[in-house]
Amino acid sequence: MLKGLGGLGDMAKLMKQAQDMQTKMAEMQESLNSITVQGESGAGLVKATATAKGELTALDIDPSIFDPEEKEVVEDLILAAIKDAQAKAQARSQEEMARLTEGLGLPPGMQMPGM
């Protein structure tokens, strides 16, 4: 009469694991907002700071590059610093995801929804 309960127990265990994973994903997403990375270009003349989610939070430009004759160079340096910060943010986000999936016993490189 109780033979079917084994399947229900397994289902309850899977549901609990899914709920735990959802909680850990939410915690990780929140932590990505507080982790910052810094990209730079021009040997540090332009620095861009972003969260690990890729949101640009700061831009630091050395005043020595402000030469009206070099406007395009300055724009290129700014773009390069922002792109560097975004690339580092993506890499950091993937590192955090790898830690989470390892802790949950998921296969390496598994893509989670929202990532």
C-alpha positions in Angstrom: 0.0 0.0 0.0 2.9 2.4 0.6 5.0 1.4 -2.4 4.2 4.7 -4.2 5.5 6.9 -1.4 9.1 6.3 -2.5 8.5 8.2 -5.7 6.8 11.0 -3.8 9.8 11.2 -1.4 12.1 11.5 -4.4 9.9 14.2 -5.8 9.9 16.1 -2.5 13.7 15.8 -2.4 14.0 17.2 -5.9 11.6 20.0 -5.2 13.7 20.9 -2.1 16.9 20.9 -4.1 15.2 23.1 -6.8 14.1 25.5 -4.1 17.6 25.6 -2.6 19.1 26.3 -6.0 16.6 29.1 -6.6 17.6 30.7 -3.3 21.3 30.4 -4.0 20.8 31.8 -7.5 19.0 34.8 -6.0 21.7 35.3 -3.4 24.4 35.1 -6.2 22.6 37.6 -8.4 22.4 40.0 -5.5 26.1 39.5 -4.7 27.0 40.3 -8.4 25.7 43.8 -7.7 28.3 44.3 -4.9 31.3 42.8 -6.7 33.2 45.4 -8.8 35.7 45.0 -11.5 37.9 47.6 -13.1 38.8 47.9 -16.8 41.4 50.2 -18.2 43.0 51.5 -21.3 45.9 53.7 -22.3 48.1 52.2 -19.6 45.7 53.3 -16.9 44.9 56.7 -18.3 41.2 55.7 -18.5 39.6 53.4 -15.9 36.1 52.1 -15.9 34.5 50.4 -12.9 31.5 48.1 -13.2 29.6 45.6 -11.1 30.0 42.0 -11.9 26.6 42.3 -13.6 28.1 44.7 -16.1 26.6 47.9 -14.8 29.1 50.8 -15.3 29.5 52.6 -11.9 32.5 54.9 -12.3 34.8 56.4 -14.9 38.2 57.9 -14.1 40.0 59.8 -16.7 43.5 61.3 -16.3 43.2 65.0 -17.2 46.4 64.8 -19.3 44.6 63.2 -22.2 42.2 66.1 -22.7 43.6 67.6 -25.8 41.0 69.0 -28.2 43.2 67.7 -31.1 43.0 64.2 -29.7 39.3 64.0 -29.2 38.9 60.7 -31.1 41.8 59.1 -29.3 40.2 60.0 -25.9 36.8 58.6 -27.1 38.6 55.4 -28.2 40.3 55.1 -24.8 37.0 55.6 -22.9 35.3 52.9 -25.0 38.2 50.5 -24.6 38.2 50.9 -20.8 34.4 50.3 -20.7 34.7 47.2 -22.9 37.5 45.9 -20.7 35.4 46.4 -17.6 32.4 44.7 -19.2 34.6 41.7 -20.3 36.0 41.4 -16.8 32.4 41.7 -15.4 31.3 38.8 -17.6 34.3 36.7 -16.6 33.7 37.3 -12.9 30.0 36.5 -13.3 30.9 33.2 -14.9 33.3 32.4 -12.1 30.6 33.0 -9.5 28.2 30.8 -11.5 30.8 28.1 -11.7 31.2 28.2 -7.9 27.5 28.0 -7.4 27.0 25.1 -9.8 29.9 23.1 -8.3 28.3 23.6 -4.8 25.1 22.2 -6.1 26.7 19.2 -7.8 25.7 20.4 -11.3 27.8 19.7 -14.4 30.5 22.4 -15.1 29.5 24.9 -17.7 25.8 24.4 -17.2 23.9 27.5 -18.1 21.4 28.7 -15.6 18.3 30.7 -16.5 19.0 34.5 -16.4 22.7 34.2 -17.0 
